Amino acid sequence: MVALRTSFLNGSKTKAVRYHTILRPILQQRFLRASLALYCLCCVTSYWLASGSIFSPKLILGSFLKGLLCFLFVFPYFVMLKSRMTTTRDVQSSLAKEIMIKFSPKSFFPVYISFLVSVGILALAYLQGHSSSRLQWVTAARAYELPRLNERFVYMMFVASMMAFSSACEHLYFDLDTPEEPVLQKSFVLYVKEKLPSIFQSSIIKSLICGFASPIIYAIFRSSIWRTFLLFTRCFHRLAASKALVRWPVNLGLLVHSLWMTFLINISLSIALLIFRVFLYAGPVVRSRFISMRSNDPNGTLLDGIKTRNKPLTQCIASQELFLICSKDPKRIQGILQDIDRKTSVWQEILNNTLVLCENLSTSLQLSSSGKKPNGVDSAQSSSRLGSSTTDDSFNTISLKEKDIFAQGASRRSRILEKVKEHGNFSAPDASQNSFAESLIPASLRKQCSQYLSVVYKTSLFNIFRKTLDRKNADVLKNPWLLEVRITSLSLLVLKSLQYDTYGVVARDISDILTVYCDTYDKLIAYKRNPPIHSSDVFASKRTHDFDDMDRVISCLKDGIVEITEKFQDFFIQLNIPTQVERRCWILYRGRNSAT
């Protein structure tokens, strides 16, 4: 057995404990609890897969033993989920490219094998429980004859393999590794009640598809399937020498058996997925305490989790903890705003990382509208706000200031503000880069090629090659939940600084916050009004596009701007807010008041 740590390292102001160091044993404990819940599910499933009297002690005791066997074979499904767990969806430009990546042998076969093992053991449990219904593996037709392979058993195992294949395809195509919310603040019972109608509906649909499609596919490959099962069975049983096929095995009774078996297995696997999500994607509260509170330096540990980049689940859990702190923990809010005894204060770290997310979104929107891809220079510029807080000093050098250190420093302005002043919200794409290529190709030839491609993309055969706007939107906002949580947390900190900010560290940065908020808000609105539609998306004007994630981010930005304007409107002159930003804030503030 693996011994889990229940005590954690102490932190200090010099070097805080890593957030993931504390989170790792908690995730291991959650995985063990999820495995225990999976065993209970396997026991219940084994009970329903068996046949006999409902209150039979033999049936109940046998369900516990079969449940243990089923758990050992369903556990690889949990291992597969753990190895593929993520918080962001990997969206490709077209459906064809996404299918090539998701259904490559390296990606598909591990998922399919895990489903095949799990579904196979549950199907065997069902067949063993219904052996009296002539579903046993081998059967003897008459006395004094060698047993024969039962084709009814072969057909049921073929149905199970078909269900495993369809479940693996569904899992990969719909990205079931990624939950709707990276952090779930719900109990298991409440989450199951919420998802139970959709689970029943999808299980019925999948069981009907597998149940009625399997006879057709089995009829086509019947002889090959029979020979394969016959060869495998002879490794364990001495069978009759005859290889001839008997009469067609599928009748109404066998069809009902296949539908009921696939329905039960589909429900079991769906609930197993819910169990995994509830336990592994649970929030930052453990035994009524935040995870960072297990360190002697809670703020430093929380900052480490927020700044984590190569562990997205850790970053999401830390961001959710920050949101819960800003929502209902005044003592921690006061501690965050007053924690300035560092190289970079806690407030400044939270501010920088949140504004970097907004600036990266603005850059992605601008590059997406201009049809360019971000390069290394853009990435370096977008992360320059982090400064020395995210990088380690390589040499012990002393930086010299060229200006008078006693002079009052000018309020720090975002680079975005300068771009807004010079170019407006969206700078026009530079067409000089494509001028040379366009000069080599005649305009008439380019027009004919464009018309030909538009005709090709309108055909249903090339539908999967279209680069739709919905995919571009999903690529721009890979994790909208994280952006919403971070923007809302920063806005709450600013609003509650009037009550808990003793040293006035927040007021000096309100100008930058409103500048970045307004710029990101305007870019999102401009993107929605004039979205960059690719030439292959020929039916874009006739289709309703998915802007739900973008609308939620817009709502968070607008609420933050309006609420900050409402609370700090009497101090706008002292805050040195640019005229253009101040005008935009007042427009949004008055617009919401007039609407209400």
C-alpha positions in Angstrom: 0.0 0.0 0.0 1.1 3.6 -0.6 1.3 5.7 2.5 -0.1 9.2 1.9 1.3 12.2 3.7 -1.1 14.0 6.0 1.3 16.7 7.2 2.9 19.2 4.8 6.0 21.3 4.7 6.0 24.7 6.4 6.4 27.8 4.3 8.2 31.0 5.0 8.3 34.5 3.6 11.6 33.7 1.8 10.4 30.5 -0.1 6.8 29.4 0.1 5.7 25.8 -0.2 4.7 24.9 -3.8 1.0 24.8 -4.2 1.2 21.5 -6.1 3.3 20.0 -3.3 0.4 20.3 -1.0 -2.2 19.5 -3.7 -0.5 16.2 -4.9 -1.3 14.0 -1.8 -4.8 15.5 -1.7 -5.4 14.4 -5.3 -4.0 11.0 -4.4 -6.5 10.7 -1.5 -9.3 11.9 -3.8 -8.3 9.2 -6.3 -8.5 6.5 -3.6 -12.0 7.7 -2.6 -13.1 7.7 -6.2 -11.8 4.1 -6.6 -13.8 3.1 -3.5 -16.9 4.7 -5.0 -16.1 2.9 -8.3 -16.0 -0.4 -6.4 -19.4 0.3 -4.9 -20.7 1.1 -8.4 -19.3 -2.2 -9.7 -21.1 -4.1 -6.9 -24.4 -2.4 -7.7 -23.8 -3.1 -11.5 -23.0 -6.7 -10.8 -26.3 -7.0 -8.8 -28.4 -5.7 -11.7 -26.5 -7.7 -14.3 -27.2 -10.9 -12.5 -30.5 -12.8 -12.6 -32.5 -14.3 -9.7 -34.6 -13.3 -6.8 -34.1 -9.7 -5.8 -33.7 -10.4 -2.1 -31.6 -13.6 -2.5 -28.7 -13.6 0.0 -26.7 -15.7 -2.5 -27.2 -13.0 -5.2 -26.3 -10.2 -2.8 -23.1 -11.9 -1.6 -22.2 -12.9 -5.1 -22.6 -9.3 -6.2 -19.8 -8.2 -3.8 -17.5 -10.9 -5.1 -18.3 -10.2 -8.8 -18.0 -6.4 -8.0 -14.4 -6.9 -6.9 -13.6 -8.8 -10.1 -15.4 -6.1 -12.2 -13.5 -3.4 -10.3 -10.1 -4.9 -11.2 -11.0 -4.8 -14.9 -12.9 -1.5 -14.9 -10.0 0.2 -13.0 -8.0 0.7 -16.2 -10.8 3.0 -17.4 -10.0 5.2 -14.4 -6.3 5.0 -15.1 -7.0 6.1 -18.7 -9.1 9.1 -17.4 -6.4 10.1 -15.0 -3.7 10.0 -17.7 -5.8 12.2 -20.0 -7.3 14.6 -17.5 -7.1 18.2 -18.7 -8.8 21.6 -18.2 -8.6 23.0 -21.8 -10.1 21.7 -25.0 -7.6 21.1 -27.9 -9.5 22.7 -30.7 -8.2 22.4 -34.3 -8.9 24.7 -37.2 -11.1 22.1 -39.0 -12.9 18.9 -38.2 -10.7 16.9 -40.5 -7.5 18.0 -38.7 -9.1 17.3 -35.3 -10.1 13.8 -36.4 -6.6 13.0 -37.6 -5.1 14.1 -34.3 -7.7 12.6 -32.0 -8.1 9.3 -33.8 -4.5 8.6 -34.5 -3.3 5.2 -33.4 -1.3 6.7 -30.5 -4.4 8.4 -29.2 -7.2 6.0 -30.1 -5.9 2.6 -29.2 -5.1 3.2 -25.5 -8.6 4.6 -25.1 -10.2 1.8 -27.0 -8.3 -0.9 -25.1 -9.4 0.5 -21.8 -13.0 0.6 -22.9 -12.8 -2.9 -24.4 -11.4 -4.4 -21.1 -14.0 -2.6 -19.0 -17.0 -3.3 -21.2 -15.8 -6.9 -21.8 -15.7 -7.8 -18.1 -19.2 -6.3 -17.5 -20.5 -8.2 -20.5 -19.1 -11.4 -19.1 -20.7 -10.7 -15.8 -24.1 -10.3 -17.5 -23.6 -13.5 -19.6 -22.6 -15.5 -16.5 -25.6 -14.2 -14.6 -27.9 -15.2 -17.4 -26.4 -18.6 -18.3 -29.8 -20.2 -17.9 -31.0 -18.1 -20.9 -28.7 -20.2 -23.2 -26.0 -17.5 -23.2 -23.2 -19.7 -21.8 -19.8 -19.9 -23.6 -20.0 -23.5 -24.8 -23.0 -25.8 -24.9 -23.6 -29.5 -25.6 -26.4 -30.3 -28.0 -26.8 -34.0 -27.0 -25.4 -36.4 -24.5 -22.1 -38.2 -25.3 -21.1 -35.3 -27.7 -18.4 -32.8 -27.3 -19.5 -29.3 -26.5 -19.9 -26.7 -29.2 -19.3 -22.9 -29.2 -22.4 -21.0 -28.5 -23.0 -18.4 -31.2 -25.4 -16.5 -29.0 -22.5 -15.9 -26.6 -20.3 -14.9 -29.6 -23.0 -12.4 -30.7 -23.3 -10.8 -27.3 -19.5 -10.4 -27.0 -19.5 -8.8 -30.5 -22.2 -6.4 -29.3 -20.0 -5.6 -26.3 -17.0 -4.9 -28.6 -19.1 -2.7 -30.8 -20.2 -0.7 -27.7 -16.6 -0.3 -26.6 -15.7 1.0 -30.0 -18.5 3.5 -30.1 -17.8 4.6 -26.5 -14.2 5.2 -27.3 -15.1 7.2 -30.4 -17.6 9.3 -28.4 -15.1 9.9 -25.7 -12.5 11.2 -28.1 -14.8 13.2 -30.4 -16.7 15.0 -27.6 -13.6 15.6 -25.4 -15.1 13.9 -22.4 -11.7 14.2 -20.6 -12.5 17.9 -20.2 -15.4 18.8 -17.9 -17.6 21.8 -18.5 -16.0 23.5 -15.4 -12.4 22.6 -14.5 -13.3 22.9 -10.8 -16.6 21.4 -9.5 -18.0 22.7 -6.3 -20.8 20.1 -6.1 -21.5 17.0 -4.1 -21.6 13.7 -5.8 -25.4 13.2 -5.2 -26.2 16.7 -6.4 -24.0 16.2 -9.5 -25.6 12.9 -10.4 -29.1 14.3 -9.9 -28.2 17.1 -12.3 -26.8 14.8 -14.9 -29.1 11.8 -14.5 -31.7 12.8 -17.2 -28.9 13.3 -19.8 -27.3 10.0 -18.7 -30.5 8.1 -19.2 -31.2 9.8 -22.6 -27.7 9.1 -24.0 -27.6 5.6 -22.6 -31.0 4.8 -24.3 -29.8 6.3 -27.6 -26.4 4.4 -27.5 -28.0 1.1 -26.6 -30.6 1.4 -29.4 -27.8 2.2 -31.9 -25.6 -0.6 -30.8 -28.5 -3.0 -30.4 -30.0 -2.5 -33.9 -26.7 -1.9 -35.8 -24.9 -4.9 -34.5 -27.1 -7.6 -36.3 -26.3 -5.9 -39.6 -22.6 -5.7 -39.1 -22.5 -9.2 -37.6 -24.2 -10.6 -40.6 -21.5 -9.1 -42.9 -18.6 -10.4 -40.9 -20.2 -13.5 -39.4 -17.9 -16.2 -40.8 -14.7 -14.3 -39.8 -16.0 -13.6 -36.3 -17.1 -17.2 -35.9 -13.7 -18.6 -36.9 -11.8 -16.2 -34.7 -13.9 -17.1 -31.6 -13.7 -20.8 -32.5 -9.9 -20.6 -32.6 -9.7 -18.7 -29.3 -12.2 -21.1 -27.6 -10.2 -24.2 -28.6 -7.3 -22.9 -26.5 -9.4 -23.5 -23.4 -12.0 -26.2 -24.4 -12.1 -29.4 -26.4 -14.8 -28.7 -29.0 -16.5 -30.7 -31.7 -14.6 -31.0 -34.9 -17.3 -29.3 -37.0 -16.7 -25.7 -38.0 -20.0 -25.2 -39.7 -22.3 -22.3 -38.7 -25.6 -23.1 -37.1 -28.8 -21.3 -37.7 -29.0 -17.5 -37.4 -28.7 -16.8 -33.6 -30.4 -13.3 -33.4 -34.0 -13.4 -32.4 -36.3 -11.1 -30.4 -35.1 -12.5 -27.1 -31.4 -12.1 -27.9 -32.1 -8.6 -29.2 -33.8 -7.7 -25.8 -30.8 -9.1 -24.0 -28.3 -7.0 -26.0 -30.4 -3.8 -25.5 -30.6 -4.4 -21.7 -27.0 -5.3 -21.4 -25.7 -2.2 -23.3 -28.1 0.0 -21.4 -26.8 -1.1 -18.0 -23.1 -0.9 -19.1 -23.6 2.6 -20.6 -25.2 3.9 -17.4 -22.4 2.3 -15.3 -19.6 3.9 -17.4 -21.4 7.3 -17.4 -21.7 7.3 -13.6 -18.1 6.2 -13.3 -17.1 9.2 -15.3 -19.2 11.4 -13.0 -17.4 9.8 -10.0 -14.0 10.6 -11.5 -15.0 14.2 -12.2 -16.5 14.9 -8.8 -13.6 13.6 -6.8 -10.6 14.6 -9.0 -11.9 18.0 -10.1 -13.1 19.0 -6.6 -12.5 22.5 -5.3 -9.8 23.9 -3.1 -11.7 23.3 0.2 -10.5 20.3 2.2 -12.1 19.7 5.6 -13.5 23.2 5.7 -10.0 24.7 5.0 -8.4 26.2 1.9 -5.5 24.2 0.5 -3.1 27.2 0.9 -3.9 27.4 4.6 -1.9 24.2 5.2 1.2 26.3 4.6 2.8 28.8 7.0 2.9 31.2 4.1 -0.7 30.9 2.7 -0.4 33.9 0.4 3.0 32.8 -1.1 1.6 29.3 -1.7 -1.5 30.6 -3.3 0.5 32.8 -5.6 2.6 29.8 -6.6 -0.6 28.0 -7.6 -1.9 30.9 -9.6 1.3 31.4 -11.5 1.7 27.6 -12.3 1.6 27.1 -16.1 2.6 23.5 -16.7 0.0 22.1 -14.3 -3.4 23.5 -15.5 -5.5 21.7 -12.9 -3.4 23.2 -10.1 -3.7 26.6 -11.6 -7.5 26.3 -11.9 -7.9 25.0 -8.3 -5.7 27.9 -7.0 -7.7 30.4 -9.1 -10.9 29.0 -7.6 -9.5 29.4 -4.1 -8.6 33.0 -4.9 -12.2 33.6 -6.1 -13.7 32.0 -2.9 -11.4 34.1 -0.7 -12.4 37.3 -2.5 -16.1 36.3 -2.2 -16.4 35.4 1.5 -13.1 35.6 3.5 -12.5 39.2 4.7 -9.6 38.2 6.9 -7.7 36.7 3.9 -8.6 39.7 1.7 -7.0 42.0 4.3 -4.0 39.7 4.6 -3.5 39.7 0.8 -3.8 43.5 0.5 -1.4 44.1 3.5 1.2 41.5 2.4 3.8 43.9 1.0 6.9 42.5 2.8 8.1 40.8 -0.4 10.1 41.6 -3.5 6.8 42.0 -5.3 3.7 42.3 -3.2 0.9 39.7 -3.3 -1.6 42.3 -4.7 0.9 43.2 -7.5 1.4 39.5 -8.4 -2.3 38.9 -8.6 -2.8 42.1 -10.7 0.0 41.3 -13.1 -1.0 37.8 -13.8 -4.7 38.7 -14.3 -3.9 41.6 -16.6 -1.5 39.3 -18.6 -4.4 37.0 -19.3 -6.5 39.9 -20.5 -3.6 41.2 -22.7 -3.0 37.8 -24.2 -6.7 37.6 -25.0 -6.6 41.0 -26.7 -3.5 40.0 -28.7 -5.2 36.7 -29.8 -8.3 38.6 -30.9 -6.2 41.1 -32.9 -4.1 38.4 -34.5 -7.1 36.3 -35.3 -8.8 39.3 -36.9 -5.8 40.1 -39.0 -5.2 36.5 -39.9 -1.7 36.3 -38.4 -0.2 33.8 -35.9 1.6 34.9 -32.7 5.3 34.7 -32.9 8.0 34.5 -30.2 8.3 38.3 -30.1 4.6 38.8 -29.4 4.7 36.1 -26.7 7.6 37.8 -25.0 6.0 41.2 -25.1 2.7 39.8 -23.7 4.5 38.3 -20.7 6.8 41.2 -20.0 4.3 42.5 -17.4 5.3 39.7 -15.1 8.8 41.1 -14.9 11.0 39.6 -12.3 8.2 38.0 -10.4 8.1 35.0 -12.8 11.8 34.7 -13.6 14.8 34.0 -11.5 17.8 36.3 -11.5 20.8 34.7 -13.2 23.4 37.1 -11.8 23.6 39.2 -8.7 23.6 42.5 -10.4 22.6 45.9 -9.1 20.2 47.8 -11.3 20.8 51.5 -11.4 18.0 54.1 -11.8 18.6 56.9 -14.3 15.9 59.1 -12.8 15.6 60.8 -9.5 14.5 58.1 -7.0 12.9 60.7 -4.8 10.7 62.1 -7.5 7.1 60.9 -7.5 6.9 58.1 -10.0 4.4 58.4 -12.8 1.5 56.0 -12.7 2.3 52.8 -14.5 0.5 52.5 -17.8 -0.2 49.4 -19.8 1.3 49.0 -23.2 -2.2 48.5 -24.5 -3.1 52.1 -23.7 -0.3 53.4 -25.9 -1.5 51.2 -28.7 -5.1 52.4 -28.3 -4.0 56.0 -28.4 -2.0 55.5 -31.6 -4.0 52.9 -33.6 -7.4 52.6 -31.9 -8.8 49.3 -30.7 -7.8 47.3 -33.8 -4.7 48.2 -35.8 -5.3 47.5 -39.5 -3.4 44.4 -40.7 -0.2 45.1 -42.6 -0.9 44.2 -46.2 2.7 44.9 -47.3 3.7 41.3 -46.4 1.4 39.8 -49.0 1.8 42.4 -51.7 4.8 40.6 -53.3 2.9 37.3 -53.4 -0.2 38.9 -54.8 1.8 40.6 -57.5 3.0 37.3 -58.8 -0.5 35.8 -59.2 -2.9 37.5 -61.6 -6.1 38.8 -60.1 -8.3 36.8 -62.5 -6.6 33.6 -61.6 -6.9 34.3 -57.9 -10.6 35.1 -58.4 -11.2 31.8 -60.3 -9.4 29.8 -57.6 -11.5 31.5 -54.9 -14.8 30.7 -56.7 -13.7 27.1 -57.3 -12.9 26.6 -53.6 -16.2 28.1 -52.5 -18.1 25.6 -54.7 -16.0 22.7 -53.4 -16.5 23.7 -49.8 -20.3 23.9 -50.3 -20.4 20.1 -51.0 -21.2 17.9 -48.1 -18.1 15.8 -48.9 -15.7 18.6 -48.0 -17.7 19.7 -44.9 -15.1 18.4 -42.5 -12.4 20.6 -44.1 -14.2 23.9 -43.4 -12.5 26.2 -40.9 -15.6 27.4 -39.1 -15.9 30.5 -36.9 -17.1 28.4 -33.9 -13.7 26.6 -34.0 -11.9 29.9 -34.2 -13.8 31.2 -31.2 -13.0 28.1 -29.2 -9.3 28.5 -30.1 -9.2 32.1 -29.0 -10.8 31.3 -25.7 -9.3 28.0 -24.7 -10.2 28.2 -21.1 -12.9 30.9 -20.6 -13.7 29.6 -17.1 -10.2 30.6 -15.9 -10.5 34.0 -17.4 -13.9 34.6 -15.8 -12.7 33.5 -12.4 -9.6 35.6 -12.5 -11.3 38.8 -13.8 -14.1 38.4 -11.2 -11.5 37.9 -8.4 -9.6 41.0 -9.3 -12.7 43.1 -9.5 -13.8 41.9 -6.1 -10.4 42.7 -4.6 -10.6 46.2 -6.0 -14.1 46.7 -4.7 -13.3 45.5 -1.2 -10.1 47.5 -1.1 -12.1 50.5 0.1 -12.7 48.5 3.3 -9.6 46.5 3.8 -6.7 48.3 1.9 -4.8 49.9 4.8 -1.8 51.0 2.7 -3.6 52.1 -0.4 -1.8 49.7 -2.7 -4.9 49.2 -4.9 -5.8 52.7 -5.8 -2.6 53.4 -7.8 -3.4 50.5 -10.1 -7.1 51.2 -10.8 -6.1 53.2 -13.9 -4.3 50.3 -15.4 -7.1 47.9 -14.5 -9.8 50.0 -16.2 -7.5 50.6 -19.2 -7.0 46.9 -19.8 -10.6 46.0 -19.0 -12.0 48.6 -21.4 -9.5 47.6 -24.2 -10.3 43.9 -23.8 -14.0 44.6 -23.7 -13.9 46.7 -26.8 -11.9 44.1 -28.7 -14.3 41.4 -27.8 -17.3 43.5 -28.9 -15.5 44.4 -32.2 -14.7 40.7 -32.7 -18.3 39.8 -32.3 -19.6 42.5 -34.6 -17.1 41.7 -37.4 -15.8 38.2 -36.8 -13.0 36.9 -39.0 -14.8 34.4 -41.2 -12.5 32.1 -43.2 -13.2 31.7 -46.9 -13.9 28.0 -46.4 -16.8 28.8 -44.0 -19.3 29.3 -46.9 -22.4 28.9 -44.7 -21.3 31.3 -42.0 -24.0 33.9 -42.8 -26.8 31.3 -42.5 -25.7 29.8 -39.2 -26.0 31.0 -35.6 -22.5 31.1 -34.1 -21.5 30.1 -30.7 -20.4 33.2 -28.7 -21.6 31.9 -25.3 -18.1 31.7 -23.7 -17.2 35.1 -25.2 -20.4 36.6 -23.8 -19.6 35.4 -20.3 -16.2 37.0 -20.4 -17.7 40.2 -21.8 -20.2 40.2 -18.9 -17.4 39.8 -16.4 -15.5 42.7 -17.9 -18.5 44.9 -18.1 -19.6 44.2 -14.5 -16.1 44.9 -13.3 -15.9 48.2 -15.2 -19.3 49.3 -14.0 -18.9 48.3 -10.4 -15.4 49.9 -10.1 -16.8 53.1 -11.7 -19.7 53.2 -9.3 -17.5 52.8 -6.2 -14.6 55.0 -7.3 -16.3 57.7 -9.4 -15.6 60.3 -6.8 -11.8 59.7 -7.0 -11.4 59.5 -10.8 -9.5 62.8 -10.9 -7.0 61.6 -8.3 -6.6 58.2 -10.0 -5.2 59.8 -13.2 -7.4 57.8 -15.5 -6.9 58.6 -19.2 -9.7 60.6 -20.7 -10.6 58.0 -23.3 -10.8 55.3 -20.7 -12.8 57.4 -18.3 -15.3 58.3 -21.0 -15.7 54.6 -21.9 -16.3 53.7 -18.2 -19.0 56.4 -17.9 -20.8 55.2 -21.1 -21.0 51.6 -19.8 -22.0 52.8 -16.3 -24.8 55.0 -17.6 -25.9 52.4 -20.1 -26.5 49.8 -17.4 -28.3 52.3 -15.1 -30.5 53.3 -18.0 -31.3 49.7 -18.8 -32.2 48.9 -15.3 
